[in-house]
Amino acid sequence: MSFESLKNARVLVTGGAGFIGNNLVRKLLQCEVSQIVVLDNQSSGMAVFLPNDVRITFVGMDIDRYDKLNFVINQHEFDYVFHLAAHFANQNSVDHPFSDIQTNIVGTVSLLEILKFHKSLKKFVYASSSCVYGTTENMNEEAYIYPSETPYSINKYTAELYTQYYAHLFHVPTLSIRIFNTYGPYELAGKYRNVIPNFIEKAINGEELSITGTGKETRDFTYVEDLIELMLLGACSDHHEGEIFNGGTGAKTEILKMAEIIKAHTESVSQITFKPARNWDKVKDRMSDTSKSAKALGYAPKTSIEEGLQKTIKWYKENYDKVKSLKNYFE
Ligand SMILES: NC(=O)c1ccc[n+]([C@@H]2O[C@H](COP(=O)([O-])OP(=O)(O)OC[C@H]3O[C@@H](n4cnc5c(N)ncnc54)[C@H](O)[C@@H]3O)[C@@H](O)[C@H]2O)c1
């Protein structure tokens, strides 16, 4: 897929040093953008992984510092903003609810308050989360939702509402992508990280793979390249009034099966064990309805869970020395 309108574009990626941000920045460079400003406080991402390219400028700062943010953004005229900076994720928000509000709400509103005066802006893409569906089984964008399981789910949803408010009242051209469990290169293991990088690292080291729950729970694991494709389709589309689009693949995988695939591809001797689910984790099955994204944006995820895990494990093994030297960085 070529994204012609990104050619020579000036782009801001908040949270660009993080897992998804890093993958997005690499794809934007391939799309021949002229400039990328990465704004990140490196609390859960690392600029050290960003590619070496003169078009990238790294700005290390907290997104909720309105005055400094205003100063930084007003030095540029951005065509596209991808807002990925976030306090990640559910358990972290349970442990640190105030930081979650600061980054996920105050940070998002600060950014939108400043951008409402930037008439050059073609699109503001907000990285929302499937957790906004809460316990709703129907994971369709039109479903009535009432997320209240964790501060993260409440705040990611609230930020979505703000993107709609700024679109409707100030004509900031926004849309949101509800991201389902995404995995791939550049995501390191860590206390608050997703299950896949944690299992890969443990499997490589022959440590126990401890599943929270019965293992029969399912998730819509999405390879990061497919998600990035959706974000760019959204950015280059005519949708600009706060519309919501589901990420995901429309397929579900049992957690136990995912663990077994990781074990097989790492040729690991790790034992798979089980412990009780976390008290906020009430969703047994999570699968995206991707029909709206397919119809309105032409989204067609291509990567199966086997293929995506193989690619991720390959990256992890090839970069293991670097990954190991950074271990415990975020703990
Ligand atoms: N990875 C997933 O499965 C997933 C699922 C649903 C939603 N999302 C959303 O996608 C986005 C990217 O997620 P990710 O997996 O790349 O996470 P990540 O933690 O790797 O990236 C987030 C980045 O934001 C930065 N950041 C955090 N607080 C900040 C602050 N106050 N100021 C500036 N920078 C700050 C971090 O340092 C990090 O680099 C997030 O908005 C997240 O909520 C991700």
Ligand as a Chemical Component Dictionary entry (heavy atoms), coordinates in Angstrom:
data_LIG
# 
_chem_comp.id                   LIG 
_chem_comp.type                 NON-POLYMER 
_chem_comp.pdbx_formal_charge   0 
_chem_comp.three_letter_code    LIG 
# 
loop_
_chem_comp_atom.comp_id 
_chem_comp_atom.atom_id 
_chem_comp_atom.alt_atom_id 
_chem_comp_atom.type_symbol 
_chem_comp_atom.charge 
_chem_comp_atom.model_Cartn_x 
_chem_comp_atom.model_Cartn_y 
_chem_comp_atom.model_Cartn_z 
_chem_comp_atom.pdbx_ordinal 
LIG N1  N1  N 0  0.615  -2.333 22.752 1  
LIG C1  C1  C 0  -0.680 -2.619 22.792 2  
LIG O1  O1  O 0  -1.071 -3.784 22.742 3  
LIG C2  C2  C 0  -1.703 -1.509 22.912 4  
LIG C3  C3  C 0  -3.050 -1.882 23.066 5  
LIG C4  C4  C 0  -4.005 -0.879 23.164 6  
LIG C5  C5  C 0  -3.634 0.448  23.079 7  
LIG N2  N2  N 1  -2.326 0.780  22.947 8  
LIG C6  C6  C 0  -1.981 2.215  22.900 9  
LIG O2  O2  O 0  -1.006 2.444  21.885 10 
LIG C7  C7  C 0  -0.105 3.471  22.289 11 
LIG C8  C8  C 0  1.333  2.973  22.188 12 
LIG O3  O3  O 0  1.473  1.819  23.010 13 
LIG P1  P1  P 0  2.832  1.021  23.130 14 
LIG O4  O4  O 0  2.496  -0.409 23.268 15 
LIG O5  O5  O -1 3.762  1.460  22.067 16 
LIG O6  O6  O 0  3.316  1.515  24.543 17 
LIG P2  P2  P 0  4.730  2.091  25.008 18 
LIG O7  O7  O 0  4.670  2.184  26.495 19 
LIG O8  O8  O 0  5.826  1.301  24.405 20 
LIG O9  O9  O 0  4.748  3.533  24.356 21 
LIG C9  C9  C 0  4.241  4.677  24.996 22 
LIG C10 C10 C 0  5.309  5.746  24.928 23 
LIG O10 O10 O 0  4.815  6.912  25.592 24 
LIG C11 C11 C 0  5.860  7.452  26.375 25 
LIG N3  N3  N 0  5.257  8.222  27.464 26 
LIG C12 C12 C 0  4.608  7.749  28.548 27 
LIG N4  N4  N 0  4.201  8.756  29.338 28 
LIG C13 C13 C 0  4.601  9.899  28.730 29 
LIG C14 C14 C 0  4.495  11.278 29.053 30 
LIG N5  N5  N 0  3.874  11.694 30.181 31 
LIG N6  N6  N 0  5.033  12.195 28.223 32 
LIG C15 C15 C 0  5.688  11.793 27.093 33 
LIG N7  N7  N 0  5.821  10.502 26.734 34 
LIG C16 C16 C 0  5.277  9.567  27.534 35 
LIG C17 C17 C 0  6.660  6.250  26.867 36 
LIG O11 O11 O 0  7.978  6.558  27.254 37 
LIG C18 C18 C 0  6.601  5.330  25.668 38 
LIG O12 O12 O 0  7.711  5.513  24.817 39 
LIG C19 C19 C 0  -0.515 3.869  23.695 40 
LIG O13 O13 O 0  -1.320 5.014  23.604 41 
LIG C20 C20 C 0  -1.340 2.701  24.185 42 
LIG O14 O14 O 0  -2.312 3.094  25.128 43 
LIG C21 C21 C 0  -1.340 -0.168 22.866 44 
# 
loop_
_chem_comp_bond.comp_id 
_chem_comp_bond.atom_id_1 
_chem_comp_bond.atom_id_2 
_chem_comp_bond.value_order 
_chem_comp_bond.pdbx_ordinal 
LIG N1  C1  SING 1  
LIG C1  O1  DOUB 2  
LIG C1  C2  SING 3  
LIG C2  C3  SING 4  
LIG C2  C21 DOUB 5  
LIG C3  C4  DOUB 6  
LIG C4  C5  SING 7  
LIG C5  N2  DOUB 8  
LIG N2  C6  SING 9  
LIG N2  C21 SING 10 
LIG C6  O2  SING 11 
LIG C6  C20 SING 12 
LIG O2  C7  SING 13 
LIG C7  C8  SING 14 
LIG C7  C19 SING 15 
LIG C8  O3  SING 16 
LIG O3  P1  SING 17 
LIG P1  O4  DOUB 18 
LIG P1  O5  SING 19 
LIG P1  O6  SING 20 
LIG O6  P2  SING 21 
LIG P2  O7  DOUB 22 
LIG P2  O8  SING 23 
LIG P2  O9  SING 24 
LIG O9  C9  SING 25 
LIG C9  C10 SING 26 
LIG C10 O10 SING 27 
LIG C10 C18 SING 28 
LIG O10 C11 SING 29 
LIG C11 N3  SING 30 
LIG C11 C17 SING 31 
LIG N3  C12 SING 32 
LIG N3  C16 SING 33 
LIG C12 N4  DOUB 34 
LIG N4  C13 SING 35 
LIG C13 C14 SING 36 
LIG C13 C16 DOUB 37 
LIG C14 N5  SING 38 
LIG C14 N6  DOUB 39 
LIG N6  C15 SING 40 
LIG C15 N7  DOUB 41 
LIG N7  C16 SING 42 
LIG C17 O11 SING 43 
LIG C17 C18 SING 44 
LIG C18 O12 SING 45 
LIG C19 O13 SING 46 
LIG C19 C20 SING 47 
LIG C20 O14 SING 48 
# 
